Amino acid sequence: MKGPVAGEVARSVDRRDGSPEAGDALQIGIAVDIPEPWGSVLTQRRVEAGDPLAVPAHVTLLGPTEIPATALPAVERHLATVAAAHLPFTLHLRGTGTFRPVTQVVFVAVAAGISECELLAAAINAAPELRREARFPYHPHVTVAQDVAPEALDKAYEDLADFSAVFEVAGFTLFSHGQTRWQPRRDFRLGG
């Protein structure tokens, strides 16, 4: 998942990827991408852990959610409104944490920017098309190992304990899931 670039707002979608047409369901997600040089480092660490879901590093604002494809224009209008109402902010990633034993996840912690992520996630989830029952309370983080052997979880936890990155978040991205992978659909710049 590549992050928003200043000035870039919309991306075209290649329908040959198997993405749904009107009347079909569409699986979407919304995230803040982790920029370089840190994004590839965290993504590679997830691959090295043997994580079968090793998607590019990101902070999730809305996890995988199924919507009717016909709802996509309303969702995009809502996301544009949300983005315009929130200012860019600084995100500081530092150290590791885990959700074990509840779930087999190790993550890099959000040390600053937590409130901004929480406010964005709440505003995004306010759209009727996006409301869903959450399995767990929202906790912004960057997953670096999930559902792998305990030794791999321990190694990721220890190896990234001193990790630190500070960067500006200028926007978020709407993703859709094609036949085999997540693809960026549209970037939304914060502050309009």
C-alpha positions in Angstrom: 0.0 0.0 0.0 1.6 3.2 -1.1 0.7 6.4 0.7 -0.9 9.5 -0.5 1.3 11.9 -2.5 0.8 15.6 -2.1 -1.7 16.7 -4.8 -2.8 13.2 -5.6 -6.4 12.6 -4.8 -8.0 9.9 -7.0 -6.6 6.8 -8.6 -8.1 4.9 -11.5 -9.2 1.3 -10.9 -8.6 -1.5 -13.4 -11.8 -3.5 -13.5 -9.9 -6.5 -14.9 -8.7 -7.3 -11.4 -12.1 -8.9 -10.6 -13.4 -6.0 -8.6 -17.2 -6.0 -8.4 -19.6 -4.2 -10.6 -22.8 -2.5 -9.5 -25.0 -4.9 -7.5 -22.1 -6.9 -6.2 -20.5 -6.6 -2.8 -17.2 -4.9 -2.4 -14.7 -5.4 0.3 -13.0 -2.2 1.4 -10.6 -1.0 4.0 -9.2 2.4 5.0 -5.6 3.0 6.2 -2.8 5.4 6.7 0.2 4.1 4.8 3.7 4.1 6.5 6.0 6.1 4.2 9.6 5.2 3.2 12.0 4.4 4.5 10.0 2.8 7.3 7.2 1.2 5.4 9.4 -1.3 3.6 11.3 -2.1 6.7 8.1 -3.0 8.6 6.6 -4.8 5.7 9.8 -6.9 5.2 9.8 -7.7 9.0 6.3 -9.0 8.6 7.3 -11.2 5.6 10.3 -12.5 7.6 8.0 -13.5 10.4 6.2 -15.8 8.0 3.0 -13.8 8.1 0.7 -15.0 5.3 -1.1 -11.7 5.4 2.1 -9.6 4.9 0.4 -6.6 3.4 2.4 -3.3 3.2 2.8 -1.5 6.5 -0.1 0.7 7.6 -2.3 1.9 10.4 -5.8 0.7 9.9 -8.7 3.2 10.2 -11.4 0.8 9.0 -10.7 -2.9 8.8 -12.0 -5.1 6.0 -15.7 -4.2 5.5 -18.2 -5.4 2.9 -20.4 -2.8 1.3 -22.8 -3.0 -1.7 -20.8 -1.7 -4.7 -23.6 0.8 -5.3 -22.8 2.4 -1.9 -19.2 3.3 -3.0 -20.0 6.8 -4.3 -21.7 7.7 -1.0 -18.8 6.2 1.0 -16.3 8.2 -1.1 -18.3 11.4 -0.5 -18.3 10.7 3.2 -14.6 10.0 3.2 -13.9 13.3 1.4 -16.0 15.1 4.0 -14.1 13.4 6.8 -10.7 14.2 5.3 -11.6 17.9 4.8 -12.6 18.2 8.4 -9.4 16.8 9.9 -5.9 18.4 9.7 -2.6 16.7 8.9 -0.8 15.5 12.0 2.4 14.0 13.2 2.5 10.2 13.8 5.2 8.8 16.0 5.8 5.0 15.9 7.9 3.7 18.8 8.6 0.3 20.2 6.5 -2.9 20.1 3.4 -4.2 21.8 1.2 -7.3 21.5 -2.4 -8.4 21.8 -1.4 -11.8 23.1 -3.0 -13.9 24.5 -6.3 -12.5 23.0 -5.0 -12.5 19.5 -1.6 -13.7 18.1 -0.4 -10.2 17.0 2.7 -8.2 17.5 2.7 -4.6 16.5 4.7 -1.4 16.4 3.1 1.0 18.8 1.7 4.5 17.9 3.3 6.7 20.5 1.9 10.0 19.3 -1.0 10.6 16.9 -3.2 8.2 18.8 -6.1 10.7 19.3 -5.9 11.8 15.7 -6.2 8.2 14.5 -9.1 7.6 16.9 -10.9 10.7 15.7 -10.5 9.7 12.1 -11.6 6.2 12.7 -14.7 7.3 14.6 -15.6 9.8 11.9 -15.1 7.2 9.1 -17.3 4.7 11.0 -20.1 7.2 11.3 -21.3 6.5 7.8 -24.3 4.2 7.8 -22.7 2.1 5.1 -19.5 1.6 7.2 -21.0 0.8 10.6 -20.1 -2.6 11.8 -19.7 -4.6 15.0 -16.1 -4.4 16.1 -14.5 -7.5 17.6 -12.2 -5.3 19.7 -11.9 -1.6 20.7 -10.0 0.5 18.1 -6.3 0.7 19.0 -4.1 2.3 16.3 -0.9 0.3 15.6 1.2 -1.2 12.8 1.0 -5.0 12.7 4.4 -6.7 12.1 3.5 -10.3 12.8 0.1 -12.1 13.0 -0.9 -15.7 13.4 2.6 -17.1 13.1 4.6 -19.4 15.4 5.1 -18.1 19.0 8.9 -17.9 18.3 8.3 -15.6 15.3 6.0 -13.4 17.4 8.7 -13.2 20.1 11.4 -12.4 17.6 9.4 -9.6 16.0 8.6 -8.2 19.4 12.2 -8.2 20.4 13.8 -7.1 17.1 11.6 -4.0 16.8 11.6 -3.0 20.4 13.8 0.0 19.6 12.0 1.0 16.4 11.2 4.6 16.0 9.7 6.7 13.2 8.2 10.2 13.1 6.4 11.5 10.0 3.5 13.7 8.9 0.2 12.1 7.9 -1.3 14.1 5.1 -4.1 11.8 4.2 -5.5 8.3 4.1 -6.3 5.7 1.4 -9.4 3.8 0.5 -8.5 0.2 -0.5 -10.6 -2.5 -2.2 -9.9 -6.2 -2.3 -9.7 -7.7 -5.8 -9.5 -11.4 -6.5 -6.2 -11.8 -4.7 -4.9 -8.6 -3.1 -5.7 -5.2 -1.6 -5.5 -2.4 -4.1 -5.5 1.4 -3.5 -8.7 3.0 -4.9 -8.5 6.6 -3.8 -6.4 8.9 -1.6 -8.0 11.5 0.6 -6.0 14.5 1.7 -6.5 15.8 5.2 -7.6 19.4 5.5 -9.2 19.5 2.1 
